[in-house]
Amino acid sequence: MEKDVCIIPYFGKFPNYWKLWLKSAVNNEDYDFYIFTDSKLEVSFPNIKVINIQFEKFKALLQSKVSFKINLKRPYKLCDYKPMYGLALFNYIKEYPYWGFCDIDVILGDLNKFLTKPMLEGYDKIYHLGHMTLLKNNQKCNLLWKSKHHINGPNSPYRYDEAFKTPYVCNFDEDHGFTQIAENSNIKCYYSTDYADLDYTRFNFFMLNTKFENYPSVFKWKNGKLLAYYFKSGELQFNEVAYVHLQKRKMKILCKVTEDGFMIVPNQFISIKDIEGVLETNKYKHLYIEYKRKRLQMIIKHIQQHAIQQRIYRLFFKKIYRFLLDRRSTR
């Protein structure tokens, strides 16, 4: 079976649950994971490829594919550049039928359970959010990010020649970005929410955009399988998921990485225990104090990174600026 590949640039200190992510990635043997990082990682698994590189050198790889100077001063802004990895890093991924990008703040389940080879062959783009996306490794998909589109609407996506010029994170890799561009270009997209994208504004785990999103959940990872458990109508129920996205959460590790499996409960990794008992002890909490504390900091940070200027631009100047960009490119 041919392998597919996920590209993960990560600069700076890895999250404390990095080794649990690694454990879940190693079990997906049909995927290679290329980690571009300035950290010294001791990894000896055949499907985990560590490329030691400084942030400025990685930035130069991206810059080489764009004719204007990109605005990339901090690693977090890399999320806007994910769709161009297939072109900028082609020498690493040229032998793979599908390439993609994946975040470190996830725990992977059995990807083959959901992304079978026959299913993949029917689509050019798999999933629509930035924490994991796969693309067919061909010229059309690898150049899709360069679309000079004129998509309109309140949530219309940035173009690359807009998103790459601002320090503000434009979510170019996500639903209201690269996914809209793909749809506009008649790319065959797979949208099923096979994963658990957790609501980071709430303490308990609620799986966004699924039929289970109103039920507080916990997760069990064992032997490469990831199961979500919840009470529905007073009965314990579960379903398997491709991965869980733990965005913006600080997690405590109360289990041993060497164990065969572990559970993921609100803001903790713990040893596997009785599921019903764990759910009972993690009763619904209305307030997520950590999020409340950080919300004001996030708003201030976005303002400092030109969030207000970008809103004004989108409302009043986008059309004329795009017109000037297109006119300049035809000269």
LOKOLKOL-351437 format. One record per residue (C-alpha): chain; x, y, z. Coordinates in steps of 0.25 Angstrom, whole numbers, plus 2048, in hexadecimal, padded with zeros to 3 digits. Layout:
REM LOKOLKOL-351437
ATOM,A,X,Y,Z
...
REM end
This chain:
REM LOKOLKOL-351437
ATOM,A,800,800,800
ATOM,A,805,80E,7FC
ATOM,A,808,817,807
ATOM,A,803,826,809
ATOM,A,80A,831,810
ATOM,A,807,83C,81A
ATOM,A,810,848,81B
ATOM,A,811,84F,829
ATOM,A,81A,85B,82B
ATOM,A,81C,85E,83A
ATOM,A,826,868,83F
ATOM,A,828,86A,84E
ATOM,A,824,861,85A
ATOM,A,81B,856,857
ATOM,A,80E,854,85F
ATOM,A,810,84B,86C
ATOM,A,808,840,865
ATOM,A,811,83F,859
ATOM,A,814,830,85C
ATOM,A,806,82D,85D
ATOM,A,804,833,84F
ATOM,A,810,82B,84A
ATOM,A,80A,81E,850
ATOM,A,7FD,821,848
ATOM,A,805,824,83B
ATOM,A,80E,818,83C
ATOM,A,802,80F,83B
ATOM,A,7FE,815,82E
ATOM,A,808,80D,826
ATOM,A,802,811,819
ATOM,A,806,81F,81B
ATOM,A,813,826,81C
ATOM,A,814,833,824
ATOM,A,81F,83D,820
ATOM,A,822,846,82C
ATOM,A,82A,852,829
ATOM,A,82F,858,836
ATOM,A,83A,85F,83D
ATOM,A,839,856,849
ATOM,A,842,84A,84B
ATOM,A,838,83E,84B
ATOM,A,83D,830,84E
ATOM,A,834,828,845
ATOM,A,837,81A,83F
ATOM,A,82A,816,838
ATOM,A,82A,813,829
ATOM,A,81D,81C,826
ATOM,A,822,828,82E
ATOM,A,82C,830,826
ATOM,A,833,83C,82E
ATOM,A,839,847,826
ATOM,A,841,850,82E
ATOM,A,840,85E,829
ATOM,A,840,86C,82E
ATOM,A,833,875,82D
ATOM,A,83A,87F,823
ATOM,A,83E,874,81A
ATOM,A,831,86E,819
ATOM,A,82B,87B,817
ATOM,A,835,87D,80B
ATOM,A,82F,870,805
ATOM,A,821,877,805
ATOM,A,826,884,800
ATOM,A,82D,87D,7F4
ATOM,A,81F,87A,7EE
ATOM,A,819,888,7F0
ATOM,A,81E,894,7E7
ATOM,A,81B,89F,7F2
ATOM,A,820,89F,801
ATOM,A,818,897,80A
ATOM,A,815,89C,818
ATOM,A,819,890,821
ATOM,A,81F,895,82E
ATOM,A,81A,88A,837
ATOM,A,817,87B,836
ATOM,A,809,87C,83A
ATOM,A,806,883,82D
ATOM,A,80B,877,825
ATOM,A,7FC,872,826
ATOM,A,7F9,87B,81A
ATOM,A,804,875,812
ATOM,A,800,866,813
ATOM,A,7FA,865,806
ATOM,A,807,868,7FF
ATOM,A,80F,85D,805
ATOM,A,80D,854,7FA
ATOM,A,814,85D,7F0
ATOM,A,81E,863,7FA
ATOM,A,822,855,7FF
ATOM,A,820,84D,7F3
ATOM,A,82D,846,7F3
ATOM,A,829,840,800
ATOM,A,81B,83C,7FC
ATOM,A,81C,839,7ED
ATOM,A,81B,82A,7EE
ATOM,A,80E,82A,7F7
ATOM,A,800,829,7F0
ATOM,A,7FA,832,7FB
ATOM,A,801,83D,804
ATOM,A,7FB,845,80F
ATOM,A,7FD,84D,81B
ATOM,A,7FA,849,829
ATOM,A,7FB,850,837
ATOM,A,803,84B,843
ATOM,A,7F7,84F,84D
ATOM,A,7EF,842,848
ATOM,A,7EF,834,84C
ATOM,A,7ED,82B,840
ATOM,A,7E5,81E,83F
ATOM,A,7E5,814,834
ATOM,A,7E5,81D,828
ATOM,A,7E3,811,81E
ATOM,A,7D6,80E,825
ATOM,A,7D1,81B,81F
ATOM,A,7DA,81E,813
ATOM,A,7DA,811,80B
ATOM,A,7E1,811,7FE
ATOM,A,7D5,80F,7F5
ATOM,A,7CE,81B,7FD
ATOM,A,7DB,824,7FB
ATOM,A,7DB,821,7EC
ATOM,A,7CE,827,7EA
ATOM,A,7D2,835,7F0
ATOM,A,7DD,83F,7EE
ATOM,A,7DC,846,7FC
ATOM,A,7D9,83F,809
ATOM,A,7D3,846,815
ATOM,A,7D1,855,815
ATOM,A,7D7,85B,822
ATOM,A,7E6,85E,825
ATOM,A,7E9,854,82F
ATOM,A,7E9,849,825
ATOM,A,7E8,849,816
ATOM,A,7EC,840,80B
ATOM,A,7EE,844,7FC
ATOM,A,7F0,83C,7EF
ATOM,A,7FF,83E,7EB
ATOM,A,7FD,844,7DE
ATOM,A,7FF,851,7D7
ATOM,A,7F1,856,7D9
ATOM,A,7F1,854,7E8
ATOM,A,7FF,859,7EA
ATOM,A,7FC,866,7E3
ATOM,A,7EE,868,7E8
ATOM,A,7F2,872,7F3
ATOM,A,7F7,87B,7E8
ATOM,A,7E9,87D,7E3
ATOM,A,7E6,88C,7DF
ATOM,A,7D7,88A,7E3
ATOM,A,7CD,895,7E5
ATOM,A,7C4,88E,7EE
ATOM,A,7BA,897,7F5
ATOM,A,7B2,897,802
ATOM,A,7B4,89A,811
ATOM,A,7BD,88E,813
ATOM,A,7C4,88E,806
ATOM,A,7D2,888,806
ATOM,A,7DF,890,805
ATOM,A,7E7,88E,7F9
ATOM,A,7F6,88A,7FC
ATOM,A,7FB,898,7F7
ATOM,A,7F3,89E,802
ATOM,A,7F5,894,80D
ATOM,A,804,893,80B
ATOM,A,806,8A2,80D
ATOM,A,800,8A4,81A
ATOM,A,805,89F,828
ATOM,A,7F6,89D,82C
ATOM,A,7F2,88E,82B
ATOM,A,7E8,88D,820
ATOM,A,7E4,87E,822
ATOM,A,7E8,87C,813
ATOM,A,7E9,86D,816
ATOM,A,7DB,86B,81B
ATOM,A,7CC,86B,818
ATOM,A,7CA,87A,815
ATOM,A,7D7,879,80C
ATOM,A,7DE,86E,805
ATOM,A,7D1,866,805
ATOM,A,7C9,870,7FE
ATOM,A,7D4,872,7F4
ATOM,A,7D4,863,7F1
ATOM,A,7C5,863,7EF
ATOM,A,7C6,86F,7E6
ATOM,A,7D0,867,7DE
ATOM,A,7C7,85B,7DC
ATOM,A,7D0,853,7E5
ATOM,A,7C9,846,7EA
ATOM,A,7C9,848,7FA
ATOM,A,7C6,83E,805
ATOM,A,7BF,845,810
ATOM,A,7BA,83A,81A
ATOM,A,7BD,83E,829
ATOM,A,7C4,831,82C
ATOM,A,7CC,838,837
ATOM,A,7CA,83E,844
ATOM,A,7CC,84D,843
ATOM,A,7CB,852,852
ATOM,A,7C4,85F,856
ATOM,A,7CF,866,85D
ATOM,A,7C6,870,863
ATOM,A,7C0,866,86C
ATOM,A,7C6,85D,877
ATOM,A,7C0,850,874
ATOM,A,7C3,849,866
ATOM,A,7B8,84D,85C
ATOM,A,7BA,848,84E
ATOM,A,7B7,853,845
ATOM,A,7AF,851,838
ATOM,A,7AB,843,83B
ATOM,A,79E,83C,840
ATOM,A,7A4,83A,84D
ATOM,A,7A8,848,850
ATOM,A,79E,84A,85B
ATOM,A,7A4,83F,863
ATOM,A,7B0,841,86C
ATOM,A,7BA,836,868
ATOM,A,7C7,82F,86C
ATOM,A,7D0,827,863
ATOM,A,7D8,81A,864
ATOM,A,7E4,817,85B
ATOM,A,7E9,809,85B
ATOM,A,7F0,801,851
ATOM,A,7EF,80C,846
ATOM,A,7E0,80D,848
ATOM,A,7DA,81A,84D
ATOM,A,7CB,819,853
ATOM,A,7C2,825,858
ATOM,A,7B9,821,863
ATOM,A,7AD,829,868
ATOM,A,7A0,827,86F
ATOM,A,793,828,866
ATOM,A,785,826,86C
ATOM,A,78C,820,878
ATOM,A,794,816,871
ATOM,A,7A2,815,86E
ATOM,A,7A5,816,85F
ATOM,A,7B2,817,857
ATOM,A,7B7,819,849
ATOM,A,7C5,818,843
ATOM,A,7CC,825,83E
ATOM,A,7D7,828,835
ATOM,A,7DE,831,83E
ATOM,A,7DB,83B,84A
ATOM,A,7DF,84A,849
ATOM,A,7E3,84F,856
ATOM,A,7E4,85E,851
ATOM,A,7E9,868,85B
ATOM,A,7E8,85F,867
ATOM,A,7F3,85D,872
ATOM,A,7F3,84E,875
ATOM,A,7F8,847,881
ATOM,A,7FF,83A,87F
ATOM,A,7FB,830,88A
ATOM,A,7FE,823,883
ATOM,A,80A,81C,87E
ATOM,A,80E,81D,870
ATOM,A,813,80F,870
ATOM,A,805,80A,873
ATOM,A,7FD,803,868
ATOM,A,7F2,80D,868
ATOM,A,7ED,81A,86F
ATOM,A,7E1,822,871
ATOM,A,7DE,831,86E
ATOM,A,7D5,838,877
ATOM,A,7D3,847,879
ATOM,A,7E2,84D,879
ATOM,A,7E8,840,87D
ATOM,A,7EE,833,878
ATOM,A,7EC,827,882
ATOM,A,7ED,818,882
ATOM,A,7E2,810,87D
ATOM,A,7D7,80F,887
ATOM,A,7C8,80B,888
ATOM,A,7C1,814,87D
ATOM,A,7B4,816,885
ATOM,A,7BC,81A,891
ATOM,A,7C4,824,88A
ATOM,A,7B8,82A,883
ATOM,A,7B1,82C,890
ATOM,A,7BD,832,897
ATOM,A,7BE,83C,88B
ATOM,A,7B1,842,88C
ATOM,A,7AD,84E,884
ATOM,A,7B3,85B,888
ATOM,A,7AD,868,882
ATOM,A,7BA,871,884
ATOM,A,7C7,86F,87E
ATOM,A,7D0,878,887
ATOM,A,7DD,876,87F
ATOM,A,7D6,87B,872
ATOM,A,7CF,887,879
ATOM,A,7DD,88B,87E
ATOM,A,7E3,88A,870
ATOM,A,7D8,890,868
ATOM,A,7DC,89E,86A
ATOM,A,7EB,89B,868
ATOM,A,7E7,895,85B
ATOM,A,7DF,8A1,856
ATOM,A,7EA,8AB,85A
ATOM,A,7F4,8A2,853
ATOM,A,7EB,8A2,846
ATOM,A,7EA,8B1,846
ATOM,A,7F9,8B2,847
ATOM,A,7FA,8A9,83B
ATOM,A,7F2,8B2,833
ATOM,A,7E4,8AB,835
ATOM,A,7DC,8B8,834
ATOM,A,7E4,8BD,828
ATOM,A,7E0,8B0,821
ATOM,A,7D2,8B1,824
ATOM,A,7D2,8BF,81E
ATOM,A,7D9,8BA,812
ATOM,A,7CF,8AE,810
ATOM,A,7C3,8B8,811
ATOM,A,7C8,8C4,809
ATOM,A,7D4,8C2,801
ATOM,A,7D5,8B3,7FD
ATOM,A,7CF,8B4,7EF
ATOM,A,7D7,8C0,7EA
ATOM,A,7E4,8BA,7F0
ATOM,A,7E2,8AD,7E9
ATOM,A,7DF,8B5,7DC
ATOM,A,7ED,8BC,7DE
ATOM,A,7F4,8AF,7E1
ATOM,A,7EE,8A8,7D4
ATOM,A,7F1,8B4,7CC
ATOM,A,800,8B4,7D1
ATOM,A,801,8A5,7CE
ATOM,A,7FD,8A7,7BF
ATOM,A,808,8B1,7BC
REM end
